[in-house]
Amino acid sequence: MTDDRDKALAGAAAAAEVVDGMLIGLGTGSTATHAIEAIGARVAQGLSIRAVATSRASEALARRLGIAMLDFADVPRLDLTIDGADAIDPRFFAIKGGGGAMLREKVVAAASDRMVVIADGSKRVAAIDAGPLVPVEILPFARASVLAALGAGAVLRGGEHEPYVTDNGNYIADCRIDLSDPRAVAARLAAIPGVLGHGLFLDEVDAAYFAQNGTVSRLERGDYSG
Ligand SMILES: O=C(CO)[C@H](O)[C@H](O)COP(=O)(O)O
C-alpha cells in the first residue's frame, strides 16, 4: 500500500464527516487534495456546503470540482477544517507548512469549531522534536533581520537568489530548532518583529485520521497514544 493510497483513505474518511449546511475549511497539500476531491465528489451527488481554502491551489481545485467557495475575509467562523500535517505527536502537537501554506492554514483552523488532521502513517512521530524543520513565514522587508534573529538553524526556502514566495507574498525560513519546549519556541518565534506566522500547531488539532497500510484510525485529542 503506497503512502498516497493511505493519504486518499484518510482524506475520504474525514470528508465523510461533512454534512449539509456546513461551512468548511479546505487544507493544502497532497493529503488535503484527496479530501477536497472526496468532498467534491459528494457535492456532485448533492451535498450542499460552502467552503474557504487555505491556498490558491486548493481554491482552484475546489472551484473546478464545483464546491461553492467563499472569501475567507468575509467569514468569521467555520464548522470544520480538514487539513494535512507534516508531523503530529501524541500530544496532538503538529508541524505544518511543508507546502508553505501554514499562515492561512492556522488562521482558518483557529476560526474553525473543529480541525481534523488527515495523515498517512509516516506523519506520526513520538514527539515533534523528531519531526521536520519548523517553517516560519517572514515579511520580505525584514528578511535579513528575521534570519539573524532566528539564528544559524534557519535556511531561507528556495535560497537567497530565488526565495520561495507564499500566497501572501512572503518568504519562508525552515528552521532547525530544539523543540523540547514547543510552547516556549512558539512564543519566541511570535515575538520576533517581521515573523508573520509559523508551522507549530499546538492547540488547533481536535481529531486526526491516520491511514497506514490501508487501515484508517480516528483519534480525538487526548486519546492519541502515539
Ligand atoms: O502544511 C501543509 C501545507 O502548508 C500540508 O498540509 C503538509 O505539508 C502536508 O502535506 P502532504 O499532505 O502533501 O504531505
Ligand as a Chemical Component Dictionary entry (heavy atoms), coordinates in Angstrom:
data_LIG
# 
_chem_comp.id                   LIG 
_chem_comp.type                 NON-POLYMER 
_chem_comp.pdbx_formal_charge   0 
_chem_comp.three_letter_code    LIG 
# 
loop_
_chem_comp_atom.comp_id 
_chem_comp_atom.atom_id 
_chem_comp_atom.alt_atom_id 
_chem_comp_atom.type_symbol 
_chem_comp_atom.charge 
_chem_comp_atom.model_Cartn_x 
_chem_comp_atom.model_Cartn_y 
_chem_comp_atom.model_Cartn_z 
_chem_comp_atom.pdbx_ordinal 
LIG O1 O1 O 0 1.012  22.033 5.946 1  
LIG C1 C1 C 0 0.841  21.764 4.787 2  
LIG C2 C2 C 0 0.938  22.768 3.698 3  
LIG O2 O2 O 0 1.369  24.010 4.199 4  
LIG C3 C3 C 0 0.488  20.371 4.384 5  
LIG O3 O3 O 0 -0.750 20.044 4.955 6  
LIG C4 C4 C 0 1.573  19.453 4.859 7  
LIG O4 O4 O 0 2.797  19.888 4.284 8  
LIG C5 C5 C 0 1.293  18.005 4.478 9  
LIG O5 O5 O 0 1.382  17.876 3.096 10 
LIG P1 P1 P 0 1.129  16.488 2.366 11 
LIG O6 O6 O 0 -0.276 16.085 2.645 12 
LIG O7 O7 O 0 1.377  16.800 0.908 13 
LIG O8 O8 O 0 2.127  15.500 2.913 14 
# 
loop_
_chem_comp_bond.comp_id 
_chem_comp_bond.atom_id_1 
_chem_comp_bond.atom_id_2 
_chem_comp_bond.value_order 
_chem_comp_bond.pdbx_ordinal 
LIG O1 C1 DOUB 1  
LIG C1 C2 SING 2  
LIG C1 C3 SING 3  
LIG C2 O2 SING 4  
LIG C3 O3 SING 5  
LIG C3 C4 SING 6  
LIG C4 O4 SING 7  
LIG C4 C5 SING 8  
LIG C5 O5 SING 9  
LIG O5 P1 SING 10 
LIG P1 O6 DOUB 11 
LIG P1 O7 SING 12 
LIG P1 O8 SING 13 
# 
